[in-house]
Amino acid sequence: MKKLILVFCIALCSISLLAQTPTFSKGDQVAGLAVGIGGNLHSGLGYGSGMTRLPAISGSYEYAILDHLWDEKSSLGAGGVLGFAYAKWKAREYEYGWKCTNFIIGARASLHYALVDKLDTYTSLMFGANVVLWKWTGDYDAYGRKGSAGSGLAMMWNVGARYYFTDKIAAFGELGYGFTILNLGVCMKF
């Protein structure tokens, strides 16, 4: 086991030494579109019989405001996130159910570090608003929730990576807490 840990540490150090240039430098702008799953949307509703959820869709924009934070491979970005998610439920044996739509909008700051060429790794923190719109169908209201119940402040934290296939186009993935647990998408640098 100790040999395996030693090999892993040596490999990780070797990878970090391979980085030639940062992939996100001061003045860079990146816009992305992602599809996500999981998260804390529609909290407390669970996954029951008759439940339908669409994957969350989000768009993001980021501007590199600082580079060379502690070395030539690090940078800081700021931007925003806009997202949408939808779920509905209908009781199979009765004539009632609900539809729920979530919108999220927020400001996001990201700390970037270039581990290898063409790979932009980062961690992000977002604060914003979650707008929840409910629509009940039928006569039954089990929870007393109507209108915009559940709306409020939103927070998101994640770790992510963008791999650039060209100088401008990248695929990315993010894993974390908030709007979704896992985001996969494409982005463009301009």
C-alpha positions as CSV (number, residue, x, y, z in Angstrom):
1,M,0.0,0.0,0.0
2,K,2.9,2.4,0.8
3,K,4.4,1.7,-2.6
4,L,1.1,2.5,-4.3
5,I,0.8,5.8,-2.4
6,L,4.4,6.7,-3.3
7,V,3.8,6.0,-7.0
8,F,0.6,8.1,-6.9
9,C,2.5,11.0,-5.2
10,I,5.3,10.9,-7.8
11,A,2.8,10.7,-10.7
12,L,0.9,13.7,-9.3
13,C,4.1,15.7,-8.9
14,S,5.2,14.8,-12.4
15,I,1.9,15.9,-13.8
16,S,2.1,19.3,-12.1
17,L,5.6,19.9,-13.4
18,L,4.4,19.3,-17.0
19,A,2.3,22.5,-17.0
20,Q,3.7,25.0,-19.5
21,T,1.3,27.9,-19.6
22,P,-1.9,28.8,-17.7
23,T,-5.1,28.1,-19.6
24,F,-7.0,31.0,-17.9
25,S,-5.1,34.3,-17.8
26,K,-6.1,37.9,-17.0
27,G,-8.5,39.2,-19.6
28,D,-9.8,35.8,-20.8
29,Q,-13.5,35.4,-21.0
30,V,-15.3,32.0,-21.0
31,A,-19.0,31.3,-21.7
32,G,-20.4,27.8,-21.1
33,L,-23.6,25.8,-21.4
34,A,-24.1,22.7,-19.2
35,V,-26.5,19.9,-18.3
36,G,-26.6,18.8,-14.7
37,I,-28.1,16.2,-12.5
38,G,-28.7,15.9,-8.7
39,G,-28.6,18.8,-6.4
40,N,-30.9,20.4,-3.8
41,L,-33.7,21.6,-6.1
42,H,-37.2,20.6,-5.2
43,S,-35.8,19.7,-1.8
44,G,-38.0,17.4,0.3
45,L,-39.9,16.1,-2.6
46,G,-37.9,12.9,-3.3
47,Y,-38.3,10.6,-6.2
48,G,-41.7,8.9,-6.1
49,S,-43.9,7.0,-8.4
50,G,-45.2,9.4,-11.0
51,M,-42.3,11.9,-10.6
52,T,-40.6,13.3,-13.7
53,R,-37.5,15.5,-13.5
54,L,-35.7,17.1,-16.4
55,P,-31.9,17.6,-16.2
56,A,-31.0,21.1,-15.1
57,I,-29.7,23.4,-17.7
58,S,-27.3,26.2,-16.9
59,G,-25.3,28.9,-18.6
60,S,-22.2,30.6,-17.1
61,Y,-19.9,33.5,-17.9
62,E,-16.5,34.1,-16.4
63,Y,-13.8,36.8,-16.7
64,A,-10.2,36.4,-15.6
65,I,-9.6,39.3,-13.3
66,L,-6.2,38.3,-11.8
67,D,-3.4,36.0,-12.7
68,H,-0.1,35.0,-11.1
69,L,-1.8,34.8,-7.7
70,W,0.9,32.7,-6.0
71,D,2.7,31.5,-9.1
72,E,2.5,31.7,-12.9
73,K,-0.1,28.9,-13.1
74,S,-2.8,30.4,-10.8
75,S,-5.6,32.9,-11.6
76,L,-8.9,34.3,-10.3
77,G,-12.1,34.6,-12.2
78,A,-15.4,36.3,-11.6
79,G,-18.7,35.9,-13.4
80,G,-22.3,34.7,-13.2
81,V,-24.5,31.6,-13.5
82,L,-28.1,31.3,-14.8
83,G,-29.9,28.0,-14.5
84,F,-33.2,26.3,-15.0
85,A,-34.7,23.0,-13.7
86,Y,-38.2,21.4,-13.9
87,A,-40.0,18.6,-12.1
88,K,-43.6,17.4,-12.0
89,W,-45.6,14.7,-10.2
90,K,-49.0,13.3,-10.6
91,A,-50.7,10.8,-8.3
92,R,-51.7,7.8,-10.5
93,E,-54.8,6.9,-8.7
94,Y,-56.1,10.4,-8.1
95,E,-56.5,13.6,-10.1
96,Y,-54.0,15.9,-8.5
97,G,-50.3,16.7,-8.7
98,W,-47.9,19.5,-9.1
99,K,-45.4,21.2,-11.4
100,C,-42.3,23.0,-10.1
101,T,-39.8,25.2,-12.0
102,N,-36.6,26.5,-10.5
103,F,-34.5,29.4,-11.8
104,I,-31.2,30.2,-10.2
105,I,-29.1,33.3,-10.8
106,G,-25.9,34.2,-9.0
107,A,-22.5,35.7,-9.0
108,R,-19.5,33.3,-8.9
109,A,-15.8,33.5,-8.1
110,S,-13.4,30.8,-9.2
111,L,-9.8,30.0,-8.3
112,H,-7.9,28.4,-11.2
113,Y,-4.8,26.4,-11.3
114,A,-3.2,24.9,-14.5
115,L,-2.0,21.4,-13.7
116,V,-1.2,20.3,-17.3
117,D,-1.4,21.9,-20.8
118,K,-5.0,22.4,-22.1
119,L,-6.5,21.5,-18.7
120,D,-8.0,24.3,-16.6
121,T,-8.8,23.1,-13.1
122,Y,-10.7,25.3,-10.6
123,T,-12.9,25.6,-7.6
124,S,-15.9,28.0,-7.5
125,L,-18.2,29.6,-5.0
126,M,-21.5,31.1,-6.1
127,F,-24.0,33.2,-4.1
128,G,-27.4,34.2,-5.6
129,A,-31.1,33.6,-5.7
130,N,-33.2,30.5,-6.3
131,V,-36.7,31.3,-7.6
132,V,-39.1,28.4,-7.2
133,L,-42.5,28.5,-9.0
134,W,-45.1,25.9,-8.0
135,K,-48.3,25.1,-9.8
136,W,-50.7,22.6,-8.2
137,T,-53.1,20.6,-10.4
138,G,-56.4,19.2,-9.0
139,D,-57.9,19.9,-5.6
140,Y,-55.4,18.3,-3.2
141,D,-52.6,20.3,-1.6
142,A,-50.7,18.0,0.7
143,Y,-48.1,20.4,1.8
144,G,-49.8,23.8,1.7
145,R,-47.2,25.0,-0.8
146,K,-48.3,27.3,-3.5
147,G,-46.9,30.1,-5.6
148,S,-43.2,30.8,-5.0
149,A,-42.7,28.8,-1.7
150,G,-39.1,27.6,-1.4
151,S,-37.6,30.7,-3.1
152,G,-34.7,32.3,-1.4
153,L,-30.9,32.6,-1.3
154,A,-28.8,30.0,-3.1
155,M,-25.2,28.9,-2.6
156,M,-23.1,26.7,-4.8
157,W,-19.6,25.3,-4.4
158,N,-17.9,23.0,-6.8
159,V,-14.6,21.7,-8.3
160,G,-14.2,21.5,-12.0
161,A,-12.0,21.1,-15.0
162,R,-12.1,22.4,-18.6
163,Y,-10.2,20.5,-21.3
164,Y,-9.4,22.6,-24.3
165,F,-9.6,20.7,-27.6
166,T,-8.6,23.9,-29.4
167,D,-7.5,27.3,-28.2
168,K,-11.1,28.4,-27.9
169,I,-13.3,25.3,-27.4
170,A,-13.4,23.1,-24.3
171,A,-15.5,20.4,-22.6
172,F,-15.9,20.7,-18.9
173,G,-17.2,18.9,-15.8
174,E,-18.1,20.2,-12.3
175,L,-18.8,18.2,-9.2
176,G,-20.1,19.9,-6.0
177,Y,-23.0,21.1,-4.0
178,G,-25.8,23.4,-5.0
179,F,-27.9,23.8,-8.2
180,T,-26.6,20.4,-9.3
181,I,-24.2,17.8,-8.1
182,L,-22.7,17.0,-11.5
183,N,-22.5,19.4,-14.5
184,L,-21.2,18.4,-17.9
185,G,-21.0,20.9,-20.8
186,V,-19.1,22.8,-23.4
187,C,-17.6,26.3,-23.3
188,M,-15.9,28.8,-25.5
189,K,-13.1,31.2,-24.6
190,F,-13.1,34.6,-26.3
